[in-house]
Amino acid sequence: MLTSKQRAYLRGIASGYETIFQVGKGGISDNLITQVNDALKKRELIKLRVLDNSMLTAREAAEALAQACSADVVQVIGSRFVLFRRNPQEPVIDLAKAR
């Protein structure tokens, strides 16, 4: 669980990130979950987008993917959302700076 300061710190970092995955009309498939898991393991923080033809809202997709990948939802704005999951073996982002 992230504190509000950690969430704000991660939002600031994610603002410069590009969207790397899109959730379309196919919804959240096993393939997407696998790709998101791999990306979270390497990057820890990723930005995703829900396309207009998707049956899910950005909030629904964020919650479903976060639960499937054991991640935290950092932010949902419009059709975009940000997920975070700490990599305990090789951390990329230092959350101690958020204090």
N, C-alpha and C positions, 0 to 999 in steps of 0.2 A: 504494500500500500504506500502510495506516495503522499508526502505532505504538500501543502499548498505552495510552499517555497520551492520544493523540488519540481513540482508541476510547472511553476512559472519559469524556472530555469530551463527545463526541457522544452517548453513552448518557445523560448527565445532561441534555443539551438535549432529547433525544427523549422523556424521561420525561413531559414536559408536553404532548407532541403528541397529537393525535387520530389515529386510524386513518383514512386517506383512501382506501384501496383494499382490496378483498377478492378472494382467489383462491378460486373455487368449484369446482363439479363440472366446469366447462368447462376447468379448468386454466389454463395460461398461453397466452393467445391473442395474435395480432398486435396487436389493439386494446388489450389490457392493456399490452403492451410500449410501444406508442406513448404511451399515457396516462402510464405511469410515467416514460418519457423526458422528457415535457413537464414533469411535476411536479418531477423532479430538476433540470431546467434552471432552473426558477424558484425552488425551495425549497432544493435541495441535500440536504436530509435529510427522508426520509419514512418513515412507519410504515404497515405493511401487516398484513393478517390472513388466515389460511387458515381457511376454513370447515370444519365437520365433514364435510360431504359431498364434500370434495375428495379426489382420489386421491393428492395430494401431501402430504408432511409439511411443516411450516414450514421446516425446514432445506433440504429439496429445492427448495421454491419460492423461497426466498431465494437459493440458489446459482444456480438457473436464471435468475431475473430479473436478478441481479447480472451474470451473464455476458452476457445478452442486451442489457443496458443499459450495460455497461462501468462498473459501480458496485462499491462495496465493501459487504460485509455487516458492519454494525456490531454487531448483536445479534440473537439468536434466543431468545425466551422463550415457552414454551408454543406457542400458535398465532399469536403475533405476531412480526414481525421488522422491523428497521430497515435501510434502505439509505442510502448516502451517495455522492454524486458531485459533486466540486468543479466549479463553473462558472468557468472561467478569465477570461471577459470581465467578468462581474459577480458577484464572490464575495459570498455572503450571510453565511457563517459564517467567522470568523477562527480558523483552527487554530493560529495562533501563541500563542493564550492557553492552549493545552494543554501548553505546555512548562514 
